[in-house]
Amino acid sequence: MPEIVPIDAYTTITQDDLMTDAFQRWMSQVSRLDLIIGTGSPEGVIEATVGRDYLDTTGTTGAVKFVKQLADIGGDRKQGWVAV
């Protein structure tokens, strides 16, 4: 996992209408934390980093919330989701 570099209110995020490296890192970090919403189980379907949450809008698998707890299983990053 890449190093998390804090960004404060004084950090320049754009320069000549382009995103700075600091802003791109921040956007990458934030996008890895948002809730993934879909239908059905994410196991074997959704690739994500450890700690991501997934909400099944249908609950057809008997669960509605999953958490990515393992980085991968046998090298497959779409594996490792656990129903909670």
N, C-alpha and C positions, 0 to 999 in steps of 0.2 A: 504494500500500500504506500502511495506517495506521502511524503512529509506534509503535514498540515501547517501552513504558514498563515498566522492570523492577519486579518486585514482590519485596520481601524478606520475611523471616519475621515482621516486625513490622507489615506492612500489614494493616489491617482488611479482611476480605473479606465479612463479613456485618454487617448493621445492621438491627435489628428484624425478623429472619428474612427479609430481602431481600438479594440480592447487591449489593455495591457496584459502582460503575463500574469500579474497578480489577480486581475479580474477573471481571467480565464481559469486560473486555479480555483478561485472561489466558486465560480459557476459549476465547475466540475465537482467540487466537494458538495455543494448544495444539491445538485441533481442526483447524487448518489444517496441522498437521505430522504427524498420525497417518497410518498406512498405510491406503490404500483397497484393499479386497479384493473381487474380483468374478470373473465368468467372461467370457472373451473380451476383445478389445481395448477400451480405454477411449476410443479415438479416435472423436470424434463422438457419444459417449454420456455421458461423465462430465465435468462442469464442475469445474474446480479452479484453484488458484493455482499459479504457477510454483514448481517445486521439490517438488511433491507426488509421492509414490511410489504406484504401483498394482501389485498382484500379481494375475495371472491364474491362478486355481486350476486351470484345465484345460490351459493351454498350447496351445490349439488354433490359435493364430496363429503358432506357431513360437517364441514368446517368452513368458516368464513375468513379467518385470518391465518396467515402463514408468515414465518420468519425464516430468513435465509441463515442457517446456523453453521453450515459447512461450506468452505470455499469451493470445493468440488468433490465429486466422487469419481474416482478413476480418470481424472483429468477433465471431466465434463462439468463446466461451470453452471449448467442448467439444473444440476442435481444438488441436493443438500437443503431443500425446503422442509420445514417441520410445521405441522398444524398446531396452533395454540388456542 
